[in-house]
Amino acid sequence: MASNRRLILRARLEDLVALTFFLLNLTLRVIFRGREHASLSPADVLVIIPAMTLLLAKELVHYFVVGKKESSASSADPRSFVRPYWVIVRDWFPFLAILLMYYSLWGDATHLLVPLDRDRELIALDQRLFGFQASVAIQRFITPPRTAWMEFSYFYHILHIPLVGCFVYLCRPRPRFREMMSGLMVVTFLGLLGYILVPAIGPLYTLRDLYTVPLRQPVSLFNQQLEFMDLARIHRDVFPSMHVAISFVVWLYALRNSKFLFWALSPLVLSLWVSTIYLRYHYLVDVAAGLLLAPASFLLANRLFSRFGNLALTIPIPAAWADGLGRMGITAAGKATEPLGKAEERP
């Protein structure tokens, strides 16, 4: 018997972008593993399936914890205690989703569509567009103090998002923070798609015979930080430069929310961009792609957020479930035959 009751959940744009990425990633794995007559291994879905489940479960938890139609008047209600903390967790959840999206490409996932590395093509494109290999040409400027600063700037990428994110979250209206999260999700989606379409390992490996000046610096701590980052990175994360693209997007949101913060971060952001070449992680064309991707993602995400920041998802439920939810004080809204536009949404 068809249900005439339904739950209406409000999905966020940033969650749907992540879910779309995971579904696309899983679809590619299934299709191309099938063509190669290879079954999916646990490693293939180690991040994808739990991430998809986590995204969907989060919406359900939010509905029951925060989305109750009438808040309980009793201060002893556990939901009253949990609600503000859950809201904070939910707002910052895209950071976890970004990490899951990145590490879903661990292993040989970047060779799903294109089985061979494209470093040769990127090197040739650099030569055609700029007439030189930037990571080789910049060797004349290498000194130990500059190397220390560049390694610090490169490592600073980890702190860039939380720093600006905390400022926006604490000092600006909440929609501004969610807008920033949407921008980060969009640029991550498109950047990781670039890793799949153009797999490459970078000049540190392909041009190593051309480097005559070692990257020495006096602060050993930075070397340890970079060694950790090298260990934690996926194998082919070159085109486009996500260090450039993500830092540029965050920088644009800093400008949107605080000119002082924007100018204060400028030396670190610009140094970070130079460090991707100086430390031999990227070709110049990778940096150029990141610089083009960032403003495009910024504008696209802002437009999407203004139109689709909150979307109502209708989930039909059996009548028996609706009665059980009613006894819990949660109302399943409307008739299944009502138009979606007239469906009652949770606050």
Buried (B, 14 or more C-beta within 10 A) or exposed (E): EEBBBBBBBBBBBBBBBBBEBBEBBBEBBEEBBEEEEEEBEEEBBBBBBEBBEBBBEBBEBBBBBBBBEEEEEEEEBEBBEBBEEBBEEBBBBBBBBBEBBBBBBBBEBBBBEBEEBBBEBBBEBBBEEBEEBBBBEBBEEBEEEBBBBBBBBBBBBEEBBEBBBEBBBEEBEEEBBBBBBBBBBBBBBBBBBBBBEBBBBBBBEBBEEEBEEEBEBEBEEBBEBBEEBEEEEBBBBBBBBBBBBBBBBBBBBBBBBBEEBBEEBEEBBEBBBBBBBBBBBBBBBBBBBBBBBBBBBBEBBBEBBEEEBEEBBBBBBBEEBBEEBEEEEBBBBBEEEBEEEEBEBBE
